[in-house]
Amino acid sequence: MSIFLISAPSCQSSKAKEADPIEYDIVQKIDVGTIQNATVQELKTALDSMDEDFVLIDLRRPRETAEGYIGGAEKMDFYQEGFEDKIKELEKDKTYYVYCRSGKRSDKTRHIMLQNGFTRVYNVTGGILAWKEANYPLVKDE
């Protein structure tokens, strides 16, 4: 499945013209691959089963991850300079689960990844807040 970003010319005059056809330009085609959300319960099942090979990424700031993070997560600060370049360096053929505090940064990251050729990206809905609410374990660095 693909999404097409389309550009249309703006109206240049307030006077009505005869029925001129409007020309549209395709600005960008994005192959959306597998765009999905995963609940914290689905992520917990995947982590516990160890059958699925995936990368889990925590997108929160260091002061946030210091309060605890999901075991096995790689930390990548969404607001750190060069974040998008780090994302582009990841292997595109792997499966990724991304999470943050509540889901906004992870949703933005999912779109960045899809625009850069990643095809299997899961946004963990509700982020770490939903994980904590489900009383799942957190890891803290020493």
Phi and psi in degrees as a GROMACS rama.xvg file:
@    title "Ramachandran Plot"
@    xaxis  label "Phi"
@    yaxis  label "Psi"
@TYPE xy
-129.605  152.904  SER-2
-114.399  136.604  ILE-3
-111.256  126.111  PHE-4
-89.5582  123.365  LEU-5
-117.869  139.907  ILE-6
-113.337  134.467  SER-7
-120.093  144.247  ALA-8
-67.3572  149.363  PRO-9
-82.1603  160.236  SER-10
-71.6713  130.047  CYS-11
-98.5463  -10.6116  GLN-12
-143.108  147.094  SER-13
-82.4531  -12.3932  SER-14
-76.6653  138.812  LYS-15
-71.891  135.485  ALA-16
-104.516  165.109  LYS-17
-64.5045  166.666  GLU-18
-62.9854  77.1507  ALA-19
-80.7242  136.524  ASP-20
-67.7106  143.167  PRO-21
-91.7963  130.551  ILE-22
-96.5468  133.888  GLU-23
-113.699  145.032  TYR-24
-113.475  133.68  ASP-25
-81.2432  115.395  ILE-26
-81.5218  -43.4057  VAL-27
-157.826  139.678  GLN-28
-107.671  128.119  LYS-29
-115.869  121.095  ILE-30
-80.1069  113.319  ASP-31
-82.9106  -10.8034  VAL-32
50.24  -138.005  GLY-33
-95.9667  101.243  THR-34
-101.786  112.469  ILE-35
-144.459  158.392  GLN-36
-103.896  152.738  ASN-37
-128.213  137.256  ALA-38
-76.6561  164.86  THR-39
-65.6085  -29.6311  VAL-40
-66.2791  -40.6033  GLN-41
-66.0512  -40.6826  GLU-42
-63.6791  -44.6717  LEU-43
-60.0242  -41.4511  LYS-44
-62.57  -42.9535  THR-45
-64.2844  -42.0216  ALA-46
-64.811  -41.5515  LEU-47
-71.163  -33.6773  ASP-48
-75.9564  -30.7459  SER-49
56.9818  9.98537  MET-50
-79.7846  -31.1081  ASP-51
-94.4258  132.337  GLU-52
-93.1652  114.501  ASP-53
-151.429  168.328  PHE-54
-115.04  131.088  VAL-55
-106.073  127.369  LEU-56
-123.343  126.305  ILE-57
-95.5123  122.333  ASP-58
-98.7696  8.21911  LEU-59
-82.0049  166.473  ARG-60
-70.9509  157.313  ARG-61
-54.4434  -38.875  PRO-62
-66.0536  -26.9653  ARG-63
-77.341  -44.3109  GLU-64
-69.0804  -22.9511  THR-65
-62.9319  -24.4464  ALA-66
-80.2416  -9.54169  GLU-67
131.656  146.416  GLY-68
-144.185  169.296  TYR-69
-76.9055  129.61  ILE-70
-54.2717  134.753  GLY-71
90.6702  -4.7471  GLY-72
-76.6068  139.446  ALA-73
-85.6579  141.155  GLU-74
-100.136  126.294  LYS-75
-139.335  104.169  MET-76
-65.7305  114.412  ASP-77
-55.8448  -34.0289  PHE-78
-91.5458  -1.40693  TYR-79
-72.1626  140.257  GLN-80
-58.54  134.976  GLU-81
86.1317  8.53559  GLY-82
-55.03  -48.8626  PHE-83
-62.9025  -35.6957  GLU-84
-64.556  -38.7583  ASP-85
-63.9745  -40.1953  LYS-86
-60.7712  -44.8666  ILE-87
-63.392  -23.2988  LYS-88
-80.1854  -14.712  GLU-89
-68.4725  156.664  LEU-90
-71.9166  124.141  GLU-91
-74.4329  -19.1257  LYS-92
-90.4228  1.84471  ASP-93
-90.2791  166.659  LYS-94
-95.3771  135.574  THR-95
-124.922  136.787  TYR-96
-112.371  126.076  TYR-97
-120.035  140.518  VAL-98
-145.587  160.068  TYR-99
-140.622  -144.96  CYS-100
-73.2567  -52.4674  ARG-101
-129.672  -14.3551  SER-102
126.397  -8.87637  GLY-103
-73.644  -50.574  LYS-104
-64.5419  -37.6943  ARG-105
-69.4966  -34.2505  SER-106
-66.728  -42.0713  ASP-107
-63.6958  -40.8049  LYS-108
-64.6111  -41.116  THR-109
-56.1815  -44.6019  ARG-110
-66.9086  -39.258  HIS-111
-59.6502  -44.6258  ILE-112
-64.6456  -43.9766  MET-113
-65.0255  -36.4746  LEU-114
-68.6312  -18.329  GLN-115
-107.677  20.4205  ASN-116
96.1602  1.0006  GLY-117
-75.9643  145.183  PHE-118
-120.525  -16.5307  THR-119
-125.867  89.1674  ARG-120
-128.58  125.575  VAL-121
-115.293  126.758  TYR-122
-89.8192  122.303  ASN-123
-80.8256  105.366  VAL-124
-66.2934  137.112  THR-125
84.6495  -12.9412  GLY-126
55.6607  -151.33  GLY-127
-66.3135  -26.3493  ILE-128
-62.762  -43.705  LEU-129
-67.851  -36.5412  ALA-130
-61.3148  -47.1107  TRP-131
-64.4226  -41.3828  LYS-132
-60.6503  -32.2104  GLU-133
-81.1348  0.012411  ALA-134
61.1931  34.2962  ASN-135
-83.1825  154.727  TYR-136
-71.182  150.065  PRO-137
-118.388  154.796  LEU-138
-111.369  141.127  VAL-139
-123.945  139.205  LYS-140
-71.7765  147.575  ASP-141
